[in-house]
Amino acid sequence: MADNTLLNVEELKVYFYTYAGVVKAVDGVSFDVRRGEVFSIVGETGSGKSVTSRALTRLIPSPGRIVGGRILFEGKNLLEMPEEELRKIRGKDIAYIFQDPSSSLDPLFTSGYQIAETMTVHATADWKNAWKRVIEILKDVAMPDPHKRAKSYPHELSGGMKQRVVIGISVSNKPKLIIADEPTTALDVSVQAQILKLLLDLRKKYDTTVMLITHNLGVVAEVSDRVLVMYAGRVAEIADVYSLFGEPLHPYTIGLLKAVPNPLKRIERIEPIPGSVPDMINVPSGCRFHPRCPKAMDICKREQPPLVQIRGGRSVACWLYAEKNS
């Protein structure tokens, strides 16, 4: 791996074994995340974004299983790591921020206690020093009246305050990677902007890397350095944010941008993508997007296109470009 690569995912496969059949939620996904960047994964509901993020530290619930691939974090394969060793990485080197802060916090303990506990569990501070750091962390996450809120229980906090506590927990051990899974979905629009700015500020202050999971292209345009577009469990396109919005390559990416107001372009009208996301138990043959694709060819129905690199370090999985690069 290159020196600036923090995370490298190779051919990751996560399947769910249900009574109805096998759901191939993530099926051969590869990408890398560079130190210090905001790397976003975007796609429709059911595209495999959240499953991909949870697989990074093997947080896949039953009946799901990681059935293939490699996940290299600073050169170490997390899929081969003993559970006891992996626990030391979860919450310390790799931290999560989930979309529903209420479900992430224990209602029986104060916000300050939960932040302090995270530090003591990973032995980054003893209890006395952890409590001293709690107020500093709450100030870092722009919590109003941090001394009071440190003693508040989750039910006494607003949604935005709860999310600030969750973010405080995530940065308490100065992680190398923060995975934020739809961190603003449950919040008011004004609070969303505050939380996004906070994440960017904390990235610099704590010298960390952020992986953002979202379906909101406006958020992606605002904060991202590079973007991975997923469709039906596979990678459609990877590009820097300016190239993606300025010149999308994959027909699915083009369709996504036409379906919402483009932050970088003025469009005359919004055009929905025809059809719907496929049944993940009975996925289409070949390229999974071909039943909805206006540029589909015969080869698209037969064979899955490889993920090929093209100009500017971009990658795209589409026969329109795979043939040109073969």
Secondary structure as GFF3:
##gff-version 3
##sequence-region A 1 326
A	DSSP	beta_strand	5	18	.	.	.	ID=ss1
A	DSSP	beta_strand	21	34	.	.	.	ID=ss2
A	DSSP	beta_strand	38	42	.	.	.	ID=ss3
A	DSSP	alpha_helix	49	55	.	.	.	ID=ss4
A	DSSP	beta_strand	64	73	.	.	.	ID=ss5
A	DSSP	beta_strand	76	77	.	.	.	ID=ss6
A	DSSP	three_ten_helix	78	80	.	.	.	ID=ss7
A	DSSP	alpha_helix	83	89	.	.	.	ID=ss8
A	DSSP	beta_strand	94	97	.	.	.	ID=ss9
A	DSSP	alpha_helix	101	104	.	.	.	ID=ss10
A	DSSP	alpha_helix	111	121	.	.	.	ID=ss11
A	DSSP	alpha_helix	127	140	.	.	.	ID=ss12
A	DSSP	alpha_helix	146	149	.	.	.	ID=ss13
A	DSSP	three_ten_helix	154	156	.	.	.	ID=ss14
A	DSSP	alpha_helix	159	171	.	.	.	ID=ss15
A	DSSP	beta_strand	177	181	.	.	.	ID=ss16
A	DSSP	alpha_helix	189	205	.	.	.	ID=ss17
A	DSSP	beta_strand	209	214	.	.	.	ID=ss18
A	DSSP	alpha_helix	217	223	.	.	.	ID=ss19
A	DSSP	beta_strand	226	231	.	.	.	ID=ss20
A	DSSP	beta_strand	234	240	.	.	.	ID=ss21
A	DSSP	alpha_helix	241	246	.	.	.	ID=ss22
A	DSSP	alpha_helix	251	258	.	.	.	ID=ss23
A	DSSP	three_ten_helix	290	292	.	.	.	ID=ss24
A	DSSP	alpha_helix	298	302	.	.	.	ID=ss25
A	DSSP	beta_strand	308	309	.	.	.	ID=ss26
A	DSSP	three_ten_helix	311	313	.	.	.	ID=ss27
A	DSSP	beta_strand	315	316	.	.	.	ID=ss28
A	DSSP	alpha_helix	319	322	.	.	.	ID=ss29
###
